[in-house]
C-alpha cells in the first residue's frame, strides 16, 4: 500500500489511507493524553519560596552534584575540541 504524499512530504489526508492514518493518530493522541493525566509524578522535591529546588535536602544535594558534574564536563578539553571542529 503506497500512501500518497503531498509536495512537502506529509501524508495526503484527503485519500482513504490518509484518513485512516489521521484517525489512528487522533486515537493515539487521545489515549496518550488520557494516560498522562492519570499518572502522578514519582517524586515531590522540596522547593524554596522562590520555587527553586531546596539544596539542603538529600535530593537537592544530589541534583546539585549532577549539575556541577555536567558543568565541569561541558568545559572539558575534549568537548571544547568537539565544539571547535564541528
N, C-alpha and C positions, 0 to 999 in steps of 0.2 A: 504494500500500500504506500504509494507516494503521496506525501502530504504537499498540497500546493502552497507555495510561499509567495509573499509579496516581494516587491523590488528591494525592500530593506532587509529581507531575510526572515521576517516574522511569519508565523503561520497565518494563512488567509482564513479568517473566521467566518467567511461567507459560504464556504464549502461544507459539505456534510461531515467530513473528517475534522475540519477545523472547529465546527460547532461542538462535536463530541469531545474534542480535546479541551475546549474552553469550559464545557460543563464539568468535566472531571477535575480541572484545575480549580473551579469555583467550589466544588465539594471538598477538595483537599484543603483549600484555604479556610473554609468554614470549620472543618474538623480540627485544623491546627489552632485556629483562634479559640475554639471551644476548649481544647485540651490545655492551652496555656493559661486560660483564665481560672481553671480549677486548681492548678498547681500553686503551692506556696513556695516561697523562696526557702532554701535549705538553711541559710544562715541569717541571723539577725545581728549585725555588727553594732556595737555601741558607738554612738556618734556624739560629737561635741555640740554645743549650742549652735554653732555656725553650720552644722551639717557634715563636717569632715569626720573621717574615721578617728576614733579615740585611740591614740598611740600608746596609752598607758595600759591597755588591755593586752592579753596574750595574742589575740588575733591581730590587733593593731600593730603590735611589735613584729609579728611575722610578715605582715603586709609591708611595713616599712623596710624590713630587711630585704625582701624580694625587690622592692623598688630601688633600693640602694645598689643591689647587685646588678639590676638592669641598667641603671645609670652608669655604673662603672664599666659594664660590658659595651655600652654604646660608644664610649670613647676609647676603646681598646685599639691597639695598633692595627690589628687585623681588620677590624671594622672600619677604621679610618682609611686603610688602603683600599678596601672594597668600595667605599664611597668615592674615593679619588678616581678609581679606574672604572667605575660603572656609569 
